[in-house]
Amino acid sequence: MEFLKTKDQVVQKVKNYFTHLEVMGQRPKAMCIDRGHEFVNKNLLQWCYAKGMEVHMTAPHSPLQNGVAEQMNRTLEDLA
């Protein structure tokens, strides 16, 4: 796990992670995102679609739909 200094690093880190998964023999089929501006951008969405991945977005202003990630964020916040 890596912490990011700025949100503009998200796109490259997501691409690196999915490429790593493919190298390890696991082909991601979908990605669920929370409509954050760091994820909803032309560059990342085009890359996902080019790889044949589906992109699922949660409803706007509904962190409860992203419960696992929100819980992990809280845990990491507490540890930091």
C-alpha positions in Angstrom: 0.0 0.0 0.0 1.3 3.5 -0.9 0.1 6.9 0.2 -0.2 9.5 -2.5 1.1 13.0 -2.0 -1.4 14.5 -4.4 -4.6 13.4 -6.1 -3.1 13.8 -9.6 -1.0 10.7 -9.0 -4.2 8.5 -8.9 -4.5 7.8 -12.6 -0.9 6.5 -13.0 -1.2 4.4 -9.8 -4.5 2.8 -10.9 -3.0 2.0 -14.3 0.1 0.5 -12.6 -2.0 -1.6 -10.3 -4.2 -3.0 -13.0 -1.1 -3.7 -15.2 0.4 -5.5 -12.3 -2.7 -7.6 -11.9 -2.6 -8.5 -15.6 1.0 -9.6 -15.3 0.1 -11.8 -12.4 -2.5 -13.5 -14.5 -5.6 -11.8 -13.1 -7.6 -9.8 -15.6 -9.8 -7.1 -14.0 -13.2 -6.9 -15.5 -14.7 -3.9 -13.8 -13.8 -1.0 -11.5 -16.2 0.7 -9.1 -15.5 4.4 -8.4 -17.1 7.0 -6.3 -17.3 9.9 -8.9 -14.3 11.6 -7.4 -12.6 14.0 -9.8 -9.4 12.1 -9.5 -11.1 9.0 -11.0 -13.7 10.5 -13.4 -11.4 11.9 -16.0 -11.1 11.3 -19.7 -7.6 9.7 -19.5 -8.5 7.0 -17.0 -11.9 6.2 -18.4 -10.6 5.8 -21.9 -7.8 3.6 -20.7 -10.3 1.4 -18.8 -12.6 1.1 -21.8 -9.6 0.3 -24.1 -8.7 -2.6 -21.7 -12.3 -3.9 -22.0 -13.1 -3.0 -18.4 -16.5 -1.8 -17.2 -16.6 1.3 -15.0 -19.3 1.4 -12.4 -20.0 4.7 -10.6 -21.8 5.1 -7.3 -24.6 7.6 -7.0 -23.6 11.2 -6.4 -23.1 12.2 -2.7 -23.6 8.7 -1.4 -20.5 7.5 0.5 -22.5 4.6 2.0 -22.5 2.9 -1.4 -18.7 2.8 -1.1 -18.7 1.3 2.4 -15.6 -0.9 2.3 -13.4 2.0 1.0 -14.8 4.5 3.4 -14.1 2.1 6.3 -10.6 1.5 5.1 -10.1 5.3 4.8 -11.2 5.7 8.4 -8.9 2.9 9.5 -5.9 4.5 7.7 -6.8 7.9 9.1 -6.8 6.5 12.6 -3.5 4.8 12.1 -1.8 7.9 10.7 
